[in-house]
């Protein structure tokens, strides 16, 4: 089974490929990994394989009507829900709707697939509602969850899923990583500057370098997290961009820092969904400045 859009992670690919070919897929799968690890691409490929009408060892064939609809995002037996960047933004009402629907027979395929992206954004109430269907799942339902880290979910939910950990590919040497971290620091400082021109200049070339943009966003999350921690009185830093953290704390309120962090996390998710690079970069600059009160 091929997993386009997922680099590396050969052991996970092999394990899931065998599960599909031998028709022994667990009823609930949790794919954990940082943005850029390919977790969403893998989840969608597994969903396609689950509804495919080809022989098990040939799934997903990519050619049957089920695969065609799956790729187009229009298959009636594949349900997708996603949490927002904010904590507890994955509401319990969505899970209750899924729980009720799971016991209804599939429309066209042999099973129904529920893709729950960003499961770490589920409220405790939503997770407990999901737990009820994970404990006694209907035969025709498959649940595929994605999250940054499994530890962000309740232990009871984790125990009802089979967890697969995906690693983002290492694409940069040490010198490049330092340069990317510094660039993220400069972007963080430019976000609160009086004029927007500096931020636009720093991000202009990222339009044509999707992987570098992804890496910069990852470092920016750490910097903003550190600024929030510093604002709250903490001292432990995850990034090495102390000047950027200090600048953010001096020029942005805690509420603004949290809003900026949510913007970056939302842009990360849009990038995983292959949003247009030019529009994404433009939105990134505008939304980051707005969150910073500029």
C-alpha positions as CSV (number, residue, x, y, z in Angstrom):
1,X,0.0,0.0,0.0
2,X,1.3,3.4,-1.0
3,X,1.1,6.5,1.2
4,X,1.7,9.5,-1.0
5,X,2.5,12.6,0.9
6,X,4.0,10.7,3.8
7,X,7.8,10.6,3.9
8,X,9.8,8.0,5.9
9,X,7.9,6.2,8.7
10,X,8.4,2.9,6.9
11,X,7.6,0.7,9.9
12,X,4.2,2.4,10.3
13,X,3.5,2.1,6.6
14,X,4.3,-1.6,6.5
15,X,2.2,-2.3,9.6
16,X,-0.8,-0.6,8.3
17,X,-0.4,-2.0,4.8
18,X,-0.5,-5.5,6.2
19,X,-3.5,-4.7,8.3
20,X,-5.4,-3.6,5.2
21,X,-4.3,-6.5,3.1
22,X,-5.1,-9.1,5.8
23,X,-8.4,-7.3,6.7
24,X,-7.5,-6.9,10.4
25,X,-7.7,-3.2,10.7
26,X,-8.4,-2.1,14.3
27,X,-11.7,-0.3,14.9
28,X,-9.9,2.9,16.1
29,X,-6.6,4.2,15.0
30,X,-4.7,7.2,16.5
31,X,-2.0,8.8,14.4
32,X,0.2,11.0,16.5
33,X,2.8,13.3,15.0
34,X,3.8,16.9,14.6
35,X,2.7,19.0,11.7
36,X,4.6,17.9,8.6
37,X,4.7,14.2,9.6
38,X,2.0,13.3,7.1
39,X,-0.6,12.2,9.6
40,X,-3.5,13.7,7.7
41,X,-2.4,12.3,4.3
42,X,-2.0,8.8,5.9
43,X,-5.5,9.1,7.5
44,X,-7.1,9.9,4.2
45,X,-5.3,7.1,2.4
46,X,-6.5,4.6,5.1
47,X,-10.0,5.9,4.7
48,X,-9.8,5.4,1.0
49,X,-8.6,1.8,1.5
50,X,-11.4,1.1,3.9
51,X,-14.2,2.0,1.4
52,X,-12.3,0.6,-1.7
53,X,-14.1,-2.2,-3.5
54,X,-11.0,-3.9,-4.8
55,X,-9.4,-7.1,-3.4
56,X,-7.9,-6.3,0.1
57,X,-4.3,-6.7,-1.1
58,X,-4.9,-4.1,-3.8
59,X,-6.6,-1.4,-1.7
60,X,-6.8,1.4,-2.3
61,X,-7.0,0.8,-6.1
62,X,-7.6,4.5,-6.9
63,X,-9.9,3.6,-9.7
64,X,-13.2,2.2,-8.3
65,X,-16.1,4.6,-7.7
66,X,-15.4,4.5,-4.0
67,X,-11.8,5.7,-4.5
68,X,-12.8,8.3,-7.0
69,X,-15.3,9.8,-4.6
70,X,-12.9,9.5,-1.7
71,X,-10.2,11.5,-3.5
72,X,-12.8,14.1,-4.4
73,X,-13.9,14.4,-0.8
74,X,-17.4,13.4,-1.7
75,X,-17.8,9.8,-0.4
76,X,-21.0,9.5,1.6
77,X,-19.5,7.0,4.0
78,X,-16.4,9.1,4.9
79,X,-17.1,11.7,7.6
80,X,-14.5,14.3,8.5
81,X,-14.5,16.6,11.5
82,X,-11.7,18.9,12.7
83,X,-10.9,20.8,15.8
84,X,-9.7,24.4,15.7
85,X,-6.4,25.8,16.9
86,X,-7.9,26.7,20.3
87,X,-8.2,24.1,23.1
88,X,-11.7,22.5,23.5
89,X,-12.7,23.8,20.1
90,X,-13.8,20.2,19.0
91,X,-17.3,20.3,20.5
92,X,-19.2,17.5,22.1
93,X,-22.2,18.0,19.8
94,X,-20.1,16.9,16.8
95,X,-19.1,13.7,18.6
96,X,-22.6,13.0,19.6
97,X,-23.7,13.3,16.0
98,X,-20.9,10.8,15.0
99,X,-21.9,8.4,17.7
100,X,-25.5,8.3,16.5
101,X,-24.5,8.0,12.9
102,X,-22.1,5.2,13.5
103,X,-24.9,2.7,14.1
104,X,-26.7,3.5,10.8
105,X,-25.7,1.2,7.9
106,X,-23.3,2.6,5.3
107,X,-24.7,4.3,2.3
108,X,-22.5,2.7,-0.4
109,X,-19.4,1.1,1.0
110,X,-18.9,-1.9,3.3
111,X,-18.1,0.5,6.2
112,X,-18.2,4.0,7.4
113,X,-15.0,6.0,8.3
114,X,-14.8,8.8,10.7
115,X,-11.8,11.1,10.3
116,X,-11.2,13.2,13.4
117,X,-8.4,15.6,12.8
118,X,-6.8,17.6,15.6
119,X,-8.3,15.3,18.3
120,X,-6.3,17.1,20.9
121,X,-8.8,20.0,20.7
122,X,-11.6,17.8,22.0
123,X,-13.0,18.9,25.3
124,X,-13.1,16.2,28.1
125,X,-16.9,16.0,27.5
126,X,-16.3,15.3,23.8
127,X,-13.7,12.7,24.5
128,X,-16.0,10.9,27.0
129,X,-18.8,11.0,24.4
130,X,-16.4,9.4,21.9
131,X,-15.3,6.8,24.5
132,X,-18.8,5.4,24.6
133,X,-18.8,4.4,20.9
134,X,-15.1,3.3,21.1
135,X,-15.9,0.9,23.9
136,X,-18.7,-0.9,21.9
137,X,-18.1,0.0,18.3
138,X,-20.4,-1.1,15.5
139,X,-18.9,-3.6,13.1
140,X,-19.1,-1.3,10.1
141,X,-17.4,1.7,11.6
142,X,-13.7,2.8,11.5
143,X,-12.4,5.7,13.6
144,X,-9.2,7.4,12.6
145,X,-7.9,10.2,14.9
146,X,-4.9,12.5,14.5
147,X,-3.2,14.6,17.1
148,X,0.1,16.1,18.0
149,X,0.7,13.7,20.8
150,X,-1.3,10.9,22.2
151,X,-0.7,12.1,25.8
152,X,-3.0,15.1,25.0
153,X,-6.0,12.7,25.1
154,X,-7.6,11.0,28.0
155,X,-6.0,7.7,29.0
156,X,-9.3,6.0,28.5
157,X,-9.5,7.2,24.9
158,X,-5.9,6.2,24.2
159,X,-6.5,2.7,25.6
160,X,-9.4,2.1,23.1
161,X,-7.2,3.0,20.1
162,X,-4.2,1.6,18.4
163,X,-1.5,4.3,18.4
164,X,0.9,4.9,15.5
165,X,3.6,7.5,15.9
166,X,4.8,9.4,12.8
167,X,8.0,11.3,12.6
168,X,8.5,14.4,10.5
169,X,11.4,13.9,8.1
170,X,14.7,15.5,8.9
171,X,15.5,17.8,6.0
172,X,17.9,20.3,7.4
173,X,21.4,20.2,8.6
174,X,22.4,22.0,11.8
175,X,23.4,25.2,10.1
176,X,20.2,25.3,8.1
177,X,18.1,24.7,11.3
178,X,19.9,27.6,13.0
179,X,19.1,29.8,10.1
180,X,15.4,28.8,10.1
181,X,15.2,29.4,13.8
182,X,16.7,32.8,13.4
183,X,14.3,33.6,10.6
184,X,11.4,32.6,12.8
185,X,12.7,34.9,15.4
186,X,12.9,37.8,13.0
187,X,9.3,37.1,11.9
188,X,8.2,37.1,15.5
189,X,9.7,40.5,16.1
190,X,8.4,41.9,12.8
191,X,4.9,40.9,13.7
192,X,4.7,43.6,16.3
193,X,6.7,46.2,14.4
194,X,5.1,49.5,13.5
195,X,5.1,48.9,9.8
196,X,4.1,45.7,7.9
197,X,6.8,46.0,5.2
198,X,9.4,44.1,7.3
199,X,7.2,41.1,7.9
200,X,6.2,41.0,4.2
201,X,9.9,41.1,3.2
202,X,10.8,38.3,5.6
203,X,8.1,36.0,4.3
204,X,8.2,36.8,0.6
205,X,10.5,33.9,-0.4
206,X,8.6,31.4,1.6
207,X,5.9,31.4,-1.1
208,X,8.1,29.2,-3.2
209,X,9.6,27.1,-0.5
210,X,6.8,25.2,1.2
211,X,9.1,23.0,3.3
212,X,11.0,25.9,4.7
213,X,7.7,27.7,5.5
214,X,6.6,24.6,7.4
215,X,9.9,24.6,9.4
216,X,9.7,28.3,10.1
217,X,6.1,27.9,11.4
218,X,7.2,25.1,13.7
219,X,9.9,27.3,15.3
220,X,7.5,30.2,15.5
221,X,5.1,28.1,17.6
222,X,7.9,27.4,20.0
223,X,8.8,31.1,20.2
224,X,5.3,32.2,20.8
225,X,4.8,29.4,23.4
226,X,8.0,30.7,25.2
227,X,6.6,34.3,25.1
228,X,3.3,33.1,26.7
229,X,5.2,31.2,29.4
230,X,7.5,34.2,30.1
231,X,4.4,36.5,30.3
232,X,2.9,34.1,32.9
233,X,6.0,34.2,35.0
234,X,7.7,31.0,33.8
235,X,11.4,30.8,32.8
236,X,11.7,27.6,30.9
237,X,12.2,28.2,27.1
238,X,12.0,25.6,24.4
239,X,13.4,27.9,21.6
240,X,16.8,29.5,21.5
241,X,15.4,32.8,20.3
242,X,15.6,34.8,23.5
243,X,15.7,38.2,21.8
244,X,12.5,37.4,19.9
245,X,10.8,36.2,23.1
246,X,11.8,39.3,25.0
247,X,10.6,41.5,22.1
248,X,7.2,39.8,22.0
249,X,6.8,40.1,25.8
250,X,7.6,43.8,25.6
251,X,5.3,44.6,22.6
252,X,2.3,42.3,23.0
253,X,-0.1,41.5,25.8
254,X,-0.7,37.9,26.9
255,X,-4.1,37.8,25.0
256,X,-2.3,38.9,21.8
257,X,0.4,36.3,22.2
258,X,-2.2,33.6,22.5
259,X,-4.1,34.9,19.5
260,X,-0.8,35.0,17.5
261,X,-0.1,31.4,18.5
262,X,-3.6,30.3,17.3
263,X,-3.0,32.0,14.0
264,X,0.3,30.1,13.4
265,X,-1.3,26.8,14.4
266,X,-4.2,27.4,12.0
267,X,-1.8,28.3,9.2
268,X,0.0,25.0,9.9
269,X,-3.2,23.1,9.5
270,X,-4.1,24.9,6.3
271,X,-0.7,24.1,4.9
272,X,-1.3,20.4,5.6
273,X,-4.4,20.7,3.5
274,X,-2.3,22.0,0.6
275,X,-3.7,25.5,0.6
276,X,-2.5,27.9,-2.1
277,X,1.0,29.0,-1.1
278,X,0.6,32.7,-2.1
279,X,-2.7,33.1,-0.4
280,X,-1.6,31.3,2.6
281,X,1.5,33.5,3.1
282,X,-0.6,36.6,2.6
283,X,-3.2,35.5,5.1
284,X,-0.4,34.5,7.5
285,X,1.0,38.0,7.5
286,X,-2.3,39.8,7.7
287,X,-3.7,37.6,10.5
288,X,-0.5,37.6,12.5
289,X,-0.4,41.4,12.5
290,X,-4.1,41.6,13.4
291,X,-3.7,39.2,16.3
292,X,-0.8,41.4,17.5
293,X,-3.0,44.4,17.5
294,X,-1.4,46.1,14.5
